[in-house]
Amino acid sequence: MPTFLNLPVADLERSKAFYSALGWTIEPNFTDDNAACIVQNEHSYLMLLKHDFYSTFIGTKSIGDAHTTSLALYAFSLDSREEVDAFLARADAAGAKLGPTKDYGFMYQGQFDDPDGHHFEPFWMDPAAAESGPPQE
């Protein structure tokens, strides 16, 4: 089942350039002057929505400032530690604000904020650890 994460963005063209630089693609059939569909993979998509357009979906709520308030932690898995590092290098080159990389032994995790402050955490998890479930204390 496809998952769509909708994100408010201040500058649609800047955001399209940023996510394209990460290696993700733009789906033109769901992209116009108000929004862009970013394809991560065949099941995961980001919908980047200009603030005015995003507001039409949230009623009377205000748009949070992801630069100062944590709105969500968006984690996605990659196939190896090396892929995490390579992805973070692309994010850095595209202008992301990088956070620390953490090595938990069974999981390797990076983090970055996009130009609008949205927080992402690419990670790799040891397949054996994934099969056995979360570590027990």
HELIX and SHEET records of a PDB file:
HELIX    1   1 LEU A   12  ALA A   21  1                                  10    
HELIX    2   2 PRO A   28  PHE A   30  5                                   3    
HELIX    3   3 HIS A   51  SER A   55  1                                   5    
HELIX    4   4 ARG A   81  ALA A   93  1                                  13    
HELIX    5   5 PRO A  127  SER A  132  1                                   6    
SHEET    1   A 4 THR A   3  VAL A   9  0                                        
SHEET    2   A 4 SER A  44  LYS A  50  1                                        
SHEET    3   A 4 ALA A  35  ASN A  41 -1                                        
SHEET    4   A 4 THR A  25  GLU A  27 -1                                        
SHEET    1   B 4 LEU A  73  SER A  77  0                                        
SHEET    2   B 4 HIS A 119  MET A 125  1                                        
SHEET    3   B 4 MET A 107  GLN A 109 -1                                        
SHEET    4   B 4 LYS A 102  ASP A 103 -1                                        
SHEET    1   C 4 LEU A  73  SER A  77  0                                        
SHEET    2   C 4 HIS A 119  MET A 125  1                                        
SHEET    3   C 4 PHE A 112  ASP A 113 -1                                        
SHEET    4   C 4 LYS A  97  LEU A  98 -1                                        
END                                                                             
